[in-house]
Amino acid sequence: MKKSAKKIEFGDFQTPLQLARDVARTLADFDISPTSIIEPTCGRGAFLLASAEVFKSAQTIVGCEIDESHFKYAANSVENVSKNCNFDLMLGDFFLVDWKERLRKLPGPRLIIGNPPWVTSSQLGSINSLNLPQKSNFQKMRGIDAITGKSNFDIAEFIVSCLIDCLTSTGDALAMLVKSTVARRIVRSRWLNQNDCFEFRIIQFDTKAHFNISADGCVLIARKSQDGCDRICRVSDLDNPLETSNSMSVFDDRLVANMDALENTAPTLLLFPPAHALKWRSGVKHDCSKILELRRDDVGRLTNGLGELVDVEDAYRFPLMKGSDVANGKASNISKEIIVPQFKPGQPTGQLKSEAPKLFKYLENYEYLFAKRKSSIYRQKDRFSIFGVGEYTFSPWKIAICSLYKRLGFRLIGPYQQKPVVFDDTVYFLSCDTRIQAELLHELFVSEFATNFLNAFIFWDAKRPITTEILGLLDIQKLADLVWSHDQNKRQKIDSLNLGVTQPVLF
Ligand SMILES: C[S@@+](CC[C@H](N)C(=O)[O-])C[C@H]1O[C@@H](n2cnc3c(N)ncnc32)[C@H](O)[C@@H]1O
């Protein structure tokens, strides 16, 4: 097997020794002093060495690793460590070990420490790898079916969830490096689905600096606790782990990113039932920007992404604002345009031959680029199909926000040169028929109440922190009550809009 495929298969990102030391010292600062230490996917042994250095209480350090060369490297490294404790290393497959039984035989308190593979089940599927849990071995573990039942899951989520189940005595702890999204899924699932008592803590670290990867990562610490479970997970940074930056919790079954932001009035804004939420839409998805996105130069000529001049019918071109334009506030002078070959999903494009012959010829010239689009959503669809298009795309007024930016920036966008502005698929928006409607909604969304509420639910370290699900949590009628408690006139206007419930005026 090629080295790169093996790296994918084993989710292989070896922890630098210094990072392992920082993590171990942080655990010691939190009064974790184990007798037995277990590194279940130990690689070249950074956590074995760091643990031996930091935890003077340790008597036994167990390691398991599937890759023979890593295993030999680790075995060699621990040879040179002073023998205050025993090392028990095995070359083996995590998924074939009965970890509950293995841990039961070790004297407590126990610490499971390490950095499990960073790979998803679909990545493994794409290289036909079987480095996956064999279901029969894990049937007795709670909550595992919920993970493996998903079409795609993180192997680390599975491994860490299994290992948390092995922490049976007060004082047992786990500390593992995982993606932040994985850590949050684990914490939420334990809080909501399992009747057990763990104290969770998340310590963020810079994955770019340590592993040169872009996904956000953290040390997830789970500690079997003796007191009641308060369902608060403190979040801090590895540079200053004792100082909590915010606290995660659950409210009404929702994971709350920041309890402080969920101030007294904000919880009342949580919409129930969520089915009555305003319909946030995302912009156009086409994956063919070189052909469909145009730029207008100073003398009014349009060029495509290949640098060629383009002349196609005006009725199929619209002003385009990309996510960065929405986030950075450039609506007064839009120099980009987007070609929209379909006005609703699934619309055949054959009629363009007679209705827009210049456009039809242009698209046909570049059919090969449309055919190269990788996403399966284009399979067996019209050759020039696009997504995220419908009546709402062409409504004149919109409230828009870029989902990728790390701030709440709602923009009120009106028509540009008598045409509706169209967004790319990094933008979420509400469509409005009239300027007044859009202004009222915009005033509500930029209010302090809305900002506090949304900040409570947004995980700003996520790749796409703003989601339609989070935006849809906000009860607009209750928000109007709060924002316009002294302005019955505006309050009534919002009522008369009948927002999103019986007769939605918003598409
Ligand atoms: C992200 S690396 C981290 C290695 C080590 N824990 C560290 O912190 O440096 C994941 C490790 O898991 C090992 N691994 C992957 N699948 C495994 C399996 N089924 N059983 C045991 N080890 C496995 C890989 O070979 C790799 O060394």
The ligand as an SDF file (V2000), in Angstrom:
LIG
                    3D

 27 29  0  0  0  0  0  0  0  0999 V2000
   -3.5630   10.3570   14.8950 C   0  0  0  0  0  0  0  0  0  0  0  0
   -2.3380    9.0960   14.9850 S   0  0  0  0  0  0  0  0  0  0  0  0
   -1.7670    9.3820   16.6160 C   0  0  0  0  0  0  0  0  0  0  0  0
   -0.7230    8.4930   17.0910 C   0  0  0  0  0  0  0  0  0  0  0  0
   -0.3990    8.6510   18.5650 C   0  0  0  0  0  0  0  0  0  0  0  0
   -1.5870    8.3870   19.3550 N   0  0  0  0  0  0  0  0  0  0  0  0
    0.0990   10.0450   18.8400 C   0  0  0  0  0  0  0  0  0  0  0  0
   -0.5910   10.7550   19.5740 O   0  0  0  0  0  0  0  0  0  0  0  0
    1.1170   10.4310   18.3120 O   0  0  0  0  0  0  0  0  0  0  0  0
   -3.3600    7.6710   15.0640 C   0  0  0  0  0  0  0  0  0  0  0  0
   -2.6180    6.3860   15.2810 C   0  0  0  0  0  0  0  0  0  0  0  0
   -3.5870    5.3490   15.3380 O   0  0  0  0  0  0  0  0  0  0  0  0
   -3.0260    4.1990   14.7470 C   0  0  0  0  0  0  0  0  0  0  0  0
   -4.1480    3.3090   14.3710 N   0  0  0  0  0  0  0  0  0  0  0  0
   -4.9990    3.4490   13.3470 C   0  0  0  0  0  0  0  0  0  0  0  0
   -5.8910    2.4470   13.3380 N   0  0  0  0  0  0  0  0  0  0  0  0
   -5.6100    1.6720   14.4080 C   0  0  0  0  0  0  0  0  0  0  0  0
   -6.1900    0.4760   14.9170 C   0  0  0  0  0  0  0  0  0  0  0  0
   -7.2420   -0.1040   14.3440 N   0  0  0  0  0  0  0  0  0  0  0  0
   -5.6580   -0.0530   16.0270 N   0  0  0  0  0  0  0  0  0  0  0  0
   -4.5760    0.5130   16.6430 C   0  0  0  0  0  0  0  0  0  0  0  0
   -3.9790    1.6330   16.1770 N   0  0  0  0  0  0  0  0  0  0  0  0
   -4.4950    2.2140   15.0770 C   0  0  0  0  0  0  0  0  0  0  0  0
   -2.2670    4.7760   13.5620 C   0  0  0  0  0  0  0  0  0  0  0  0
   -1.3150    3.8750   13.0370 O   0  0  0  0  0  0  0  0  0  0  0  0
   -1.6380    6.0220   14.1810 C   0  0  0  0  0  0  0  0  0  0  0  0
   -0.3870    5.7350   14.7480 O   0  0  0  0  0  0  0  0  0  0  0  0
  1  2  1  0
  2  3  1  0
  2 10  1  0
  3  4  1  0
  4  5  1  0
  5  6  1  0
  5  7  1  0
  7  8  2  0
  7  9  1  0
 10 11  1  0
 11 12  1  0
 11 26  1  0
 12 13  1  0
 13 14  1  0
 13 24  1  0
 14 15  1  0
 14 23  1  0
 15 16  2  0
 16 17  1  0
 17 18  1  0
 17 23  2  0
 18 19  1  0
 18 20  2  0
 20 21  1  0
 21 22  2  0
 22 23  1  0
 24 25  1  0
 24 26  1  0
 26 27  1  0
M  CHG  2   2   1   9  -1
M  END
$$$$
